[in-house]
Amino acid sequence: MDRTGLQQLLETAFPNAEIEVRSEDGVHFAARIVDSGFAGLGRVARHQAVYAALGTRIGGEIHALSLQTLTPEEGGANA
């Protein structure tokens, strides 16, 4: 899994979101996802939604993933 592959997976799962993915080594990733679908959800529920979208890739192809999950109001975006 590379940064572009992870970006594409997240864009498929969250089609209206603003998504930024970073990786230094292709195994450890950081993602910032701004999506209106996160409204009303706590941080744990937001992260669970991302983990569900990535399935078994978490802990396998994606060794570590740091998440920032925000609503458009929290992130200052128009997602």
VOSENU-212762 format. One record per residue: residue number from 1; residue in one letter; y negated, x, z of N, C-alpha, C, O in turn. Coordinates in steps of 0.02 Angstrom, whole numbers. Last residue first. Layout:
<pt><k>NUM</k><r>a</r><n_north>Y</n_north><n_east>X</n_east><n_up>Z</n_up><ca_north>Y</ca_north><ca_east>X</ca_east><ca_up>Z</ca_up><c_north>Y</c_north><c_east>X</c_east><c_up>Z</c_up><o_north>Y</o_north><o_east>X</o_east><o_up>Z</o_up></pt>
...
//
This chain:
<pt><k>79</k><r>a</r><n_north>-1014</n_north><n_east>-828</n_east><n_up>134</n_up><ca_north>-944</ca_north><ca_east>-838</ca_east><ca_up>114</ca_up><c_north>-924</c_north><c_east>-910</c_east><c_up>126</c_up><o_north>-867</o_north><o_east>-929</o_east><o_up>112</o_up></pt>
<pt><k>78</k><r>n</r><n_north>-1140</n_north><n_east>-763</n_east><n_up>145</n_up><ca_north>-1134</ca_north><ca_east>-830</ca_east><ca_up>117</ca_up><c_north>-1063</c_north><c_east>-843</c_east><c_up>92</c_up><o_north>-1053</o_north><o_east>-866</o_east><o_up>36</o_up></pt>
<pt><k>77</k><r>a</r><n_north>-1176</n_north><n_east>-679</n_east><n_up>301</n_up><ca_north>-1156</ca_north><ca_east>-681</ca_east><ca_up>231</ca_up><c_north>-1152</c_north><c_east>-754</c_east><c_up>209</c_up><o_north>-1158</o_north><o_east>-800</o_east><o_up>249</o_up></pt>
<pt><k>76</k><r>g</r><n_north>-1186</n_north><n_east>-645</n_east><n_up>436</n_up><ca_north>-1246</ca_north><ca_east>-643</ca_east><ca_up>395</ca_up><c_north>-1231</c_north><c_east>-644</c_east><c_up>321</c_up><o_north>-1268</o_north><o_east>-615</o_east><o_up>281</o_up></pt>
<pt><k>75</k><r>g</r><n_north>-1080</n_north><n_east>-660</n_east><n_up>521</n_up><ca_north>-1082</ca_north><ca_east>-601</ca_east><ca_up>479</ca_up><c_north>-1144</c_north><c_east>-595</c_east><c_up>435</c_up><o_north>-1153</o_north><o_east>-545</o_east><o_up>401</o_up></pt>
<pt><k>74</k><r>e</r><n_north>-1099</n_north><n_east>-780</n_east><n_up>584</n_up><ca_north>-1091</ca_north><ca_east>-720</ca_east><ca_up>625</ca_up><c_north>-1100</c_north><c_east>-656</c_east><c_up>584</c_up><o_north>-1125</o_north><o_east>-606</o_east><o_up>609</o_up></pt>
<pt><k>73</k><r>e</r><n_north>-1107</n_north><n_east>-865</n_east><n_up>474</n_up><ca_north>-1162</ca_north><ca_east>-863</ca_east><ca_up>521</ca_up><c_north>-1159</c_north><c_east>-800</c_east><c_up>564</c_up><o_north>-1210</o_north><o_east>-769</o_east><o_up>578</o_up></pt>
<pt><k>72</k><r>p</r><n_north>-980</n_north><n_east>-846</n_east><n_up>414</n_up><ca_north>-1041</ca_north><ca_east>-825</ca_east><ca_up>379</ca_up><c_north>-1102</c_north><c_east>-820</c_east><c_up>426</c_up><o_north>-1144</o_north><o_east>-775</o_east><o_up>418</o_up></pt>
<pt><k>71</k><r>t</r><n_north>-872</n_north><n_east>-781</n_east><n_up>543</n_up><ca_north>-897</ca_north><ca_east>-836</ca_east><ca_up>503</ca_up><c_north>-958</c_north><c_east>-811</c_east><c_up>465</c_up><o_north>-986</o_north><o_east>-759</o_east><o_up>483</o_up></pt>
<pt><k>70</k><r>l</r><n_north>-760</n_north><n_east>-639</n_east><n_up>544</n_up><ca_north>-823</ca_north><ca_east>-672</ca_east><ca_up>560</ca_up><c_north>-833</c_north><c_east>-734</c_east><c_up>517</c_up><o_north>-806</o_north><o_east>-740</o_east><o_up>462</o_up></pt>
<pt><k>69</k><r>t</r><n_north>-663</n_north><n_east>-511</n_east><n_up>600</n_up><ca_north>-659</ca_north><ca_east>-577</ca_east><ca_up>568</ca_up><c_north>-719</c_north><c_east>-618</c_east><c_up>591</c_up><o_north>-727</o_north><o_east>-631</o_east><o_up>651</o_up></pt>
<pt><k>68</k><r>q</r><n_north>-610</n_north><n_east>-357</n_east><n_up>584</n_up><ca_north>-671</ca_north><ca_east>-389</ca_east><ca_up>604</ca_up><c_north>-672</c_north><c_east>-455</c_east><c_up>565</c_up><o_north>-680</o_north><o_east>-454</o_east><o_up>504</o_up></pt>
<pt><k>67</k><r>l</r><n_north>-466</n_north><n_east>-262</n_east><n_up>627</n_up><ca_north>-497</ca_north><ca_east>-320</ca_east><ca_up>595</ca_up><c_north>-563</c_north><c_east>-338</c_east><c_up>627</c_up><o_north>-572</o_north><o_east>-333</o_east><o_up>687</o_up></pt>
<pt><k>66</k><r>s</r><n_north>-362</n_north><n_east>-131</n_east><n_up>583</n_up><ca_north>-417</ca_north><ca_east>-150</ca_east><ca_up>626</ca_up><c_north>-455</c_north><c_east>-206</c_east><c_up>591</c_up><o_north>-474</o_north><o_east>-199</o_east><o_up>533</o_up></pt>
<pt><k>65</k><r>l</r><n_north>-198</n_north><n_east>-98</n_east><n_up>565</n_up><ca_north>-253</ca_north><ca_east>-135</ca_east><ca_up>534</ca_up><c_north>-302</c_north><c_east>-156</c_east><c_up>588</c_up><o_north>-286</o_north><o_east>-194</o_east><o_up>634</o_up></pt>
<pt><k>64</k><r>a</r><n_north>-67</n_north><n_east>14</n_east><n_up>525</n_up><ca_north>-117</ca_north><ca_east>-9</ca_east><ca_up>573</ca_up><c_north>-174</c_north><c_east>-43</c_east><c_up>536</c_up><o_north>-195</o_north><o_east>-21</o_east><o_up>482</o_up></pt>
<pt><k>63</k><r>h</r><n_north>27</n_north><n_east>15</n_east><n_up>420</n_up><ca_north>45</ca_north><ca_east>39</ca_east><ca_up>487</ca_up><c_north>-2</c_north><c_east>13</c_east><c_up>540</c_up><o_north>19</o_north><o_east>-7</o_east><o_up>594</o_up></pt>
<pt><k>62</k><r>i</r><n_north>82</n_north><n_east>-71</n_east><n_up>297</n_up><ca_north>18</ca_north><ca_east>-66</ca_east><ca_up>333</ca_up><c_north>34</c_north><c_east>-48</c_east><c_up>405</c_up><o_north>52</o_north><o_east>-91</o_east><o_up>445</o_up></pt>
<pt><k>61</k><r>e</r><n_north>215</n_north><n_east>-68</n_east><n_up>268</n_up><ca_north>168</ca_north><ca_east>-36</ca_east><ca_up>222</ca_up><c_north>100</c_north><c_east>-25</c_east><c_up>254</c_up><o_north>65</o_north><o_east>23</o_east><o_up>238</o_up></pt>
<pt><k>60</k><r>g</r><n_north>239</n_north><n_east>-112</n_east><n_up>422</n_up><ca_north>278</ca_north><ca_east>-78</ca_east><ca_up>370</ca_up><c_north>232</c_north><c_east>-39</c_east><c_up>326</c_up><o_north>211</o_north><o_east>17</o_east><o_up>343</o_up></pt>
<pt><k>59</k><r>g</r><n_north>149</n_north><n_east>-173</n_east><n_up>500</n_up><ca_north>200</ca_north><ca_east>-134</ca_east><ca_up>534</ca_up><c_north>246</c_north><c_east>-97</c_east><c_up>485</c_up><o_north>286</o_north><o_east>-56</o_east><o_up>506</o_up></pt>
<pt><k>58</k><r>i</r><n_north>131</n_north><n_east>-296</n_east><n_up>381</n_up><ca_north>105</ca_north><ca_east>-270</ca_east><ca_up>444</ca_up><c_north>162</c_north><c_east>-235</c_east><c_up>480</c_up><o_north>216</o_north><o_east>-263</o_east><o_up>490</o_up></pt>
<pt><k>57</k><r>r</r><n_north>214</n_north><n_east>-350</n_east><n_up>287</n_up><ca_north>180</ca_north><ca_east>-287</ca_east><ca_up>270</ca_up><c_north>150</c_north><c_east>-254</c_east><c_up>332</c_up><o_north>143</o_north><o_east>-193</o_east><o_up>335</o_up></pt>
<pt><k>56</k><r>t</r><n_north>261</n_north><n_east>-473</n_east><n_up>321</n_up><ca_north>300</ca_north><ca_east>-415</ca_east><ca_up>343</ca_up><c_north>268</c_north><c_east>-348</c_east><c_up>324</c_up><o_north>293</o_north><o_east>-295</o_east><o_up>344</o_up></pt>
<pt><k>55</k><r>g</r><n_north>102</n_north><n_east>-551</n_east><n_up>314</n_up><ca_north>174</ca_north><ca_east>-555</ca_east><ca_up>327</ca_up><c_north>205</c_north><c_east>-489</c_east><c_up>350</c_up><o_north>178</o_north><o_east>-455</o_east><o_up>393</o_up></pt>
<pt><k>54</k><r>l</r><n_north>-26</n_north><n_east>-576</n_east><n_up>276</n_up><ca_north>2</ca_north><ca_east>-512</ca_east><ca_up>257</ca_up><c_north>77</c_north><c_east>-506</c_east><c_up>272</c_up><o_north>111</o_north><o_east>-463</o_east><o_up>245</o_up></pt>
<pt><k>53</k><r>a</r><n_north>-52</n_north><n_east>-701</n_east><n_up>329</n_up><ca_north>-62</ca_north><ca_east>-691</ca_east><ca_up>257</ca_up><c_north>-29</c_north><c_east>-626</c_east><c_up>233</c_up><o_north>-7</o_north><o_east>-622</o_east><o_up>176</o_up></pt>
<pt><k>52</k><r>a</r><n_north>-31</n_north><n_east>-677</n_east><n_up>463</n_up><ca_north>13</ca_north><ca_east>-724</ca_east><ca_up>428</ca_up><c_north>8</c_north><c_east>-713</c_east><c_up>353</c_up><o_north>58</o_north><o_east>-717</o_east><o_up>317</o_up></pt>
<pt><k>51</k><r>y</r><n_north>-141</n_north><n_east>-594</n_east><n_up>491</n_up><ca_north>-72</ca_north><ca_east>-567</ca_east><ca_up>496</ca_up><c_north>-23</c_north><c_east>-612</c_east><c_up>459</c_up><o_north>23</o_north><o_east>-587</o_east><o_up>427</o_up></pt>
<pt><k>50</k><r>v</r><n_north>-244</n_north><n_east>-689</n_east><n_up>474</n_up><ca_north>-240</ca_north><ca_east>-630</ca_east><ca_up>430</ca_up><c_north>-170</c_north><c_east>-601</c_east><c_up>431</c_up><o_north>-142</o_north><o_east>-586</o_east><o_up>379</o_up></pt>
<pt><k>49</k><r>a</r><n_north>-214</n_north><n_east>-778</n_east><n_up>577</n_up><ca_north>-218</ca_north><ca_east>-802</ca_east><ca_up>508</ca_up><c_north>-212</c_north><c_east>-744</c_east><c_up>458</c_up><o_north>-180</o_north><o_east>-750</o_east><o_up>406</o_up></pt>
<pt><k>48</k><r>q</r><n_north>-226</n_north><n_east>-694</n_east><n_up>688</n_up><ca_north>-160</ca_north><ca_east>-722</ca_east><ca_up>670</ca_up><c_north>-160</c_north><c_east>-748</c_east><c_up>599</c_up><o_north>-109</o_north><o_east>-741</o_east><o_up>564</o_up></pt>
<pt><k>47</k><r>h</r><n_north>-364</n_north><n_east>-677</n_east><n_up>688</n_up><ca_north>-321</ca_north><ca_east>-620</ca_east><ca_up>673</ca_up><c_north>-251</c_north><c_east>-643</c_east><c_up>654</c_up><o_north>-219</o_north><o_east>-615</o_east><o_up>610</o_up></pt>
<pt><k>46</k><r>r</r><n_north>-401</n_north><n_east>-807</n_east><n_up>725</n_up><ca_north>-425</ca_north><ca_east>-778</ca_east><ca_up>662</ca_up><c_north>-380</c_north><c_east>-720</c_east><c_up>641</c_up><o_north>-359</o_north><o_east>-715</o_east><o_up>583</o_up></pt>
<pt><k>45</k><r>a</r><n_north>-342</n_north><n_east>-818</n_east><n_up>850</n_up><ca_north>-321</ca_north><ca_east>-863</ca_east><ca_up>796</ca_up><c_north>-343</c_north><c_east>-836</c_east><c_up>728</c_up><o_north>-306</o_north><o_east>-842</o_east><o_up>679</o_up></pt>
<pt><k>44</k><r>v</r><n_north>-417</n_north><n_east>-720</n_east><n_up>920</n_up><ca_north>-344</ca_north><ca_east>-714</ca_east><ca_up>913</ca_up><c_north>-319</c_north><c_east>-757</c_east><c_up>855</c_up><o_north>-278</o_north><o_east>-734</o_east><o_up>815</o_up></pt>
<pt><k>43</k><r>r</r><n_north>-550</n_north><n_east>-771</n_east><n_up>914</n_up><ca_north>-532</ca_north><ca_east>-708</ca_east><ca_up>883</ca_up><c_north>-457</c_north><c_east>-700</c_east><c_up>872</c_up><o_north>-437</o_north><o_east>-677</o_east><o_up>819</o_up></pt>
<pt><k>42</k><r>g</r><n_north>-546</n_north><n_east>-949</n_east><n_up>880</n_up><ca_north>-558</ca_north><ca_east>-891</ca_east><ca_up>921</ca_up><c_north>-535</c_north><c_east>-828</c_east><c_up>885</c_up><o_north>-504</o_north><o_east>-832</o_east><o_up>832</o_up></pt>
<pt><k>41</k><r>l</r><n_north>-623</n_north><n_east>-1060</n_east><n_up>763</n_up><ca_north>-564</ca_north><ca_east>-1022</ca_east><ca_up>785</ca_up><c_north>-586</c_north><c_east>-964</c_east><c_up>829</c_up><o_north>-638</o_north><o_east>-933</o_east><o_up>818</o_up></pt>
<pt><k>40</k><r>g</r><n_north>-739</n_north><n_east>-1116</n_east><n_up>715</n_up><ca_north>-702</ca_north><ca_east>-1153</ca_east><ca_up>766</ca_up><c_north>-639</c_north><c_east>-1117</c_east><c_up>792</c_up><o_north>-606</o_north><o_east>-1143</o_east><o_up>837</o_up></pt>
<pt><k>39</k><r>a</r><n_north>-725</n_north><n_east>-1036</n_east><n_up>561</n_up><ca_north>-766</ca_north><ca_east>-1077</ca_east><ca_up>605</ca_up><c_north>-722</c_north><c_east>-1117</c_east><c_up>653</c_up><o_north>-673</o_north><o_east>-1148</o_east><o_up>632</o_up></pt>
<pt><k>38</k><r>f</r><n_north>-651</n_north><n_east>-975</n_east><n_up>466</n_up><ca_north>-643</ca_north><ca_east>-950</ca_east><ca_up>534</ca_up><c_north>-683</c_north><c_east>-991</c_east><c_up>585</c_up><o_north>-676</o_north><o_east>-981</o_east><o_up>645</o_up></pt>
<pt><k>37</k><r>g</r><n_north>-689</n_north><n_east>-1022</n_east><n_up>343</n_up><ca_north>-627</ca_north><ca_east>-1049</ca_east><ca_up>372</ca_up><c_north>-615</c_north><c_east>-1026</c_east><c_up>443</c_up><o_north>-572</o_north><o_east>-1054</o_east><o_up>478</o_up></pt>
<pt><k>36</k><r>s</r><n_north>-792</n_north><n_east>-943</n_east><n_up>300</n_up><ca_north>-810</ca_north><ca_east>-1005</ca_east><ca_up>335</ca_up><c_north>-749</c_north><c_east>-1038</c_east><c_up>367</c_up><o_north>-756</o_north><o_east>-1078</o_east><o_up>413</o_up></pt>
<pt><k>35</k><r>d</r><n_north>-777</n_north><n_east>-769</n_east><n_up>325</n_up><ca_north>-751</ca_north><ca_east>-830</ca_east><ca_up>293</ca_up><c_north>-770</c_north><c_east>-891</c_east><c_up>333</c_up><o_north>-763</o_north><o_east>-891</o_east><o_up>395</o_up></pt>
<pt><k>34</k><r>v</r><n_north>-769</n_north><n_east>-603</n_east><n_up>308</n_up><ca_north>-817</ca_north><ca_east>-654</ca_east><ca_up>325</ca_up><c_north>-798</c_north><c_east>-717</c_east><c_up>287</c_up><o_north>-801</o_north><o_east>-719</o_east><o_up>225</o_up></pt>
<pt><k>33</k><r>i</r><n_north>-685</n_north><n_east>-466</n_east><n_up>363</n_up><ca_north>-676</ca_north><ca_east>-528</ca_east><ca_up>325</ca_up><c_north>-726</c_north><c_east>-579</c_east><c_up>352</c_up><o_north>-725</o_north><o_east>-596</o_east><o_up>411</o_up></pt>
<pt><k>32</k><r>r</r><n_north>-653</n_north><n_east>-301</n_east><n_up>355</n_up><ca_north>-705</ca_north><ca_east>-348</ca_east><ca_up>378</ca_up><c_north>-700</c_north><c_east>-409</c_east><c_up>333</c_up><o_north>-708</o_north><o_east>-404</o_east><o_up>272</o_up></pt>
<pt><k>31</k><r>a</r><n_north>-527</n_north><n_east>-189</n_east><n_up>402</n_up><ca_north>-549</ca_north><ca_east>-242</ca_east><ca_up>358</ca_up><c_north>-602</c_north><c_east>-285</c_east><c_up>393</c_up><o_north>-596</o_north><o_east>-301</o_east><o_up>452</o_up></pt>
<pt><k>30</k><r>a</r><n_north>-451</n_north><n_east>-33</n_east><n_up>396</n_up><ca_north>-500</ca_north><ca_east>-74</ca_east><ca_up>431</ca_up><c_north>-525</c_north><c_east>-126</c_east><c_up>381</c_up><o_north>-542</o_north><o_east>-109</o_east><o_up>325</o_up></pt>
<pt><k>29</k><r>f</r><n_north>-292</n_north><n_east>51</n_east><n_up>408</n_up><ca_north>-343</ca_north><ca_east>14</ca_east><ca_up>372</ca_up><c_north>-391</c_north><c_east>-20</c_east><c_up>420</c_up><o_north>-374</o_north><o_east>-34</o_east><o_up>478</o_up></pt>
<pt><k>28</k><r>h</r><n_north>-179</n_north><n_east>177</n_east><n_up>381</n_up><ca_north>-221</ca_north><ca_east>147</ca_east><ca_up>431</ca_up><c_north>-281</c_north><c_east>116</c_east><c_up>395</c_up><o_north>-316</o_north><o_east>149</o_east><o_up>357</o_up></pt>
<pt><k>27</k><r>v</r><n_north>-131</n_north><n_east>217</n_east><n_up>258</n_up><ca_north>-84</ca_north><ca_east>188</ca_east><ca_up>306</ca_up><c_north>-122</c_north><c_east>151</c_east><c_up>361</c_up><o_north>-100</o_north><o_east>98</o_east><o_up>384</o_up></pt>
<pt><k>26</k><r>g</r><n_north>-225</n_north><n_east>281</n_east><n_up>182</n_up><ca_north>-179</ca_north><ca_east>237</ca_east><ca_up>148</ca_up><c_north>-127</c_north><c_east>206</c_east><c_up>193</c_up><o_north>-82</o_north><o_east>171</o_east><o_up>169</o_up></pt>
<pt><k>25</k><r>d</r><n_north>-322</n_north><n_east>355</n_east><n_up>251</n_up><ca_north>-259</ca_north><ca_east>388</ca_east><ca_up>235</ca_up><c_north>-208</c_north><c_east>343</c_east><c_up>199</c_up><o_north>-152</o_north><o_east>366</o_east><o_up>187</o_up></pt>
<pt><k>24</k><r>e</r><n_north>-436</n_north><n_east>282</n_east><n_up>272</n_up><ca_north>-443</ca_north><ca_east>355</ca_east><ca_up>266</ca_up><c_north>-380</c_north><c_east>386</c_east><c_up>237</c_up><o_north>-383</o_north><o_east>437</o_east><o_up>203</o_up></pt>
<pt><k>23</k><r>s</r><n_north>-499</n_north><n_east>131</n_east><n_up>211</n_up><ca_north>-440</ca_north><ca_east>169</ca_east><ca_up>233</ca_up><c_north>-454</c_north><c_east>243</c_east><c_up>222</c_up><o_north>-480</o_north><o_east>263</o_east><o_up>170</o_up></pt>
<pt><k>22</k><r>r</r><n_north>-570</n_north><n_east>-34</n_east><n_up>211</n_up><ca_north>-577</ca_north><ca_east>39</ca_east><ca_up>212</ca_up><c_north>-511</c_north><c_east>70</c_east><c_up>236</c_up><o_north>-474</o_north><o_east>41</o_east><o_up>275</o_up></pt>
<pt><k>21</k><r>v</r><n_north>-626</n_north><n_east>-180</n_east><n_up>134</n_up><ca_north>-569</ca_north><ca_east>-144</ca_east><ca_up>162</ca_up><c_north>-583</c_north><c_east>-69</c_east><c_up>157</c_up><o_north>-606</o_north><o_east>-45</o_east><o_up>105</o_up></pt>
<pt><k>20</k><r>e</r><n_north>-712</n_north><n_east>-330</n_east><n_up>145</n_up><ca_north>-720</ca_north><ca_east>-258</ca_east><ca_up>136</ca_up><c_north>-661</c_north><c_east>-223</c_east><c_up>171</c_up><o_north>-649</o_north><o_east>-235</o_east><o_up>230</o_up></pt>
<pt><k>19</k><r>i</r><n_north>-749</n_north><n_east>-489</n_east><n_up>82</n_up><ca_north>-699</ca_north><ca_east>-444</ca_east><ca_up>111</ca_up><c_north>-715</c_north><c_east>-371</c_east><c_up>94</c_up><o_north>-730</o_north><o_east>-355</o_east><o_up>37</o_up></pt>
<pt><k>18</k><r>e</r><n_north>-797</n_north><n_east>-650</n_east><n_up>98</n_up><ca_north>-825</ca_north><ca_east>-584</ca_east><ca_up>83</ca_up><c_north>-780</c_north><c_east>-534</c_east><c_up>119</c_up><o_north>-774</o_north><o_east>-537</o_east><o_up>180</o_up></pt>
<pt><k>17</k><r>a</r><n_north>-694</n_north><n_east>-785</n_east><n_up>38</n_up><ca_north>-720</ca_north><ca_east>-740</ca_east><ca_up>89</ca_up><c_north>-754</c_north><c_east>-679</c_east><c_up>58</c_up><o_north>-741</o_north><o_east>-660</o_east><o_up>1</o_up></pt>
<pt><k>16</k><r>n</r><n_north>-626</n_north><n_east>-873</n_east><n_up>-38</n_up><ca_north>-698</ca_north><ca_east>-882</ca_east><ca_up>-35</ca_up><c_north>-732</c_north><c_east>-834</c_east><c_up>14</c_up><o_north>-791</o_north><o_east>-842</o_east><o_up>29</o_up></pt>
<pt><k>15</k><r>p</r><n_north>-488</n_north><n_east>-839</n_east><n_up>-27</n_up><ca_north>-523</ca_north><ca_east>-834</ca_east><ca_up>-92</ca_up><c_north>-599</c_north><c_east>-841</c_east><c_up>-89</c_up><o_north>-633</o_north><o_east>-817</o_east><o_up>-134</o_up></pt>
<pt><k>14</k><r>f</r><n_north>-387</n_north><n_east>-770</n_east><n_up>61</n_up><ca_north>-452</ca_north><ca_east>-795</ca_east><ca_up>82</ca_up><c_north>-499</c_north><c_east>-793</c_east><c_up>21</c_up><o_north>-544</o_north><o_east>-751</o_east><o_up>18</o_up></pt>
<pt><k>13</k><r>a</r><n_north>-275</n_north><n_east>-727</n_east><n_up>-8</n_up><ca_north>-266</ca_north><ca_east>-769</ca_east><ca_up>51</ca_up><c_north>-331</c_north><c_east>-803</c_east><c_up>73</c_up><o_north>-329</o_north><o_east>-859</o_east><o_up>99</o_up></pt>
<pt><k>12</k><r>t</r><n_north>-333</n_north><n_east>-649</n_east><n_up>-109</n_up><ca_north>-289</ca_north><ca_east>-705</ca_east><ca_up>-127</ca_up><c_north>-283</c_north><c_east>-754</c_east><c_up>-69</c_up><o_north>-285</o_north><o_east>-815</o_east><o_up>-79</o_up></pt>
<pt><k>11</k><r>e</r><n_north>-399</n_north><n_east>-554</n_east><n_up>-32</n_up><ca_north>-438</ca_north><ca_east>-598</ca_east><ca_up>-76</ca_up><c_north>-398</c_north><c_east>-658</c_east><c_up>-99</c_up><o_north>-425</o_north><o_east>-712</o_east><o_up>-109</o_up></pt>
<pt><k>10</k><r>l</r><n_north>-290</n_north><n_east>-490</n_east><n_up>28</n_up><ca_north>-336</ca_north><ca_east>-529</ca_east><ca_up>69</ca_up><c_north>-379</c_north><c_east>-576</c_east><c_up>27</c_up><o_north>-393</o_north><o_east>-631</o_east><o_up>49</o_up></pt>
<pt><k>9</k><r>l</r><n_north>-232</n_north><n_east>-430</n_east><n_up>-85</n_up><ca_north>-194</ca_north><ca_east>-477</ca_east><ca_up>-44</ca_up><c_north>-240</c_north><c_east>-521</c_east><c_up>-3</c_up><o_north>-231</o_north><o_east>-582</o_east><o_up>2</o_up></pt>
<pt><k>8</k><r>q</r><n_north>-339</n_north><n_east>-347</n_east><n_up>-126</n_up><ca_north>-315</ca_north><ca_east>-401</ca_east><ca_up>-169</ca_up><c_north>-275</c_north><c_east>-453</c_east><c_up>-131</c_up><o_north>-282</o_north><o_east>-513</o_east><o_up>-142</o_up></pt>
<pt><k>7</k><r>q</r><n_north>-346</n_north><n_east>-257</n_east><n_up>-17</n_up><ca_north>-404</ca_north><ca_east>-298</ca_east><ca_up>-35</ca_up><c_north>-382</c_north><c_east>-358</c_east><c_up>-77</c_up><o_north>-404</o_north><o_east>-414</o_east><o_up>-64</o_up></pt>
<pt><k>6</k><r>l</r><n_north>-221</n_north><n_east>-196</n_east><n_up>-30</n_up><ca_north>-236</ca_north><ca_east>-237</ca_east><ca_up>29</ca_up><c_north>-295</c_north><c_east>-283</c_east><c_up>15</c_up><o_north>-294</o_north><o_east>-341</o_east><o_up>35</o_up></pt>
<pt><k>5</k><r>g</r><n_north>-242</n_north><n_east>-129</n_east><n_up>-152</n_up><ca_north>-188</ca_north><ca_east>-178</ca_east><ca_up>-144</ca_up><c_north>-200</c_north><c_east>-224</c_east><c_up>-86</c_up><o_north>-190</o_north><o_east>-285</o_east><o_up>-91</o_up></pt>
<pt><k>4</k><r>t</r><n_north>-347</n_north><n_east>-43</n_east><n_up>-118</n_up><ca_north>-357</ca_north><ca_east>-94</ca_east><ca_up>-170</ca_up><c_north>-304</c_north><c_east>-149</c_east><c_up>-165</c_up><o_north>-319</o_north><o_east>-208</o_east><o_up>-172</o_up></pt>
<pt><k>3</k><r>r</r><n_north>-287</n_north><n_east>41</n_east><n_up>-22</n_up><ca_north>-345</ca_north><ca_east>-1</ca_east><ca_up>-4</ca_up><c_north>-355</c_north><c_east>-58</c_east><c_up>-54</c_up><o_north>-369</o_north><o_east>-114</o_east><o_up>-34</o_up></pt>
<pt><k>2</k><r>d</r><n_north>-107</n_north><n_east>29</n_east><n_up>-43</n_up><ca_north>-171</ca_north><ca_east>64</ca_east><ca_up>-43</ca_up><c_north>-227</c_north><c_east>15</c_east><c_up>-28</c_up><o_north>-216</o_north><o_east>-45</o_east><o_up>-22</o_up></pt>
<pt><k>1</k><r>m</r><n_north>59</n_north><n_east>43</n_east><n_up>0</n_up><ca_north>0</ca_north><ca_east>0</ca_east><ca_up>0</ca_up><c_north>-61</c_north><c_east>45</c_east><c_up>0</c_up><o_north>-66</o_north><o_east>92</o_east><o_up>39</o_up></pt>
//
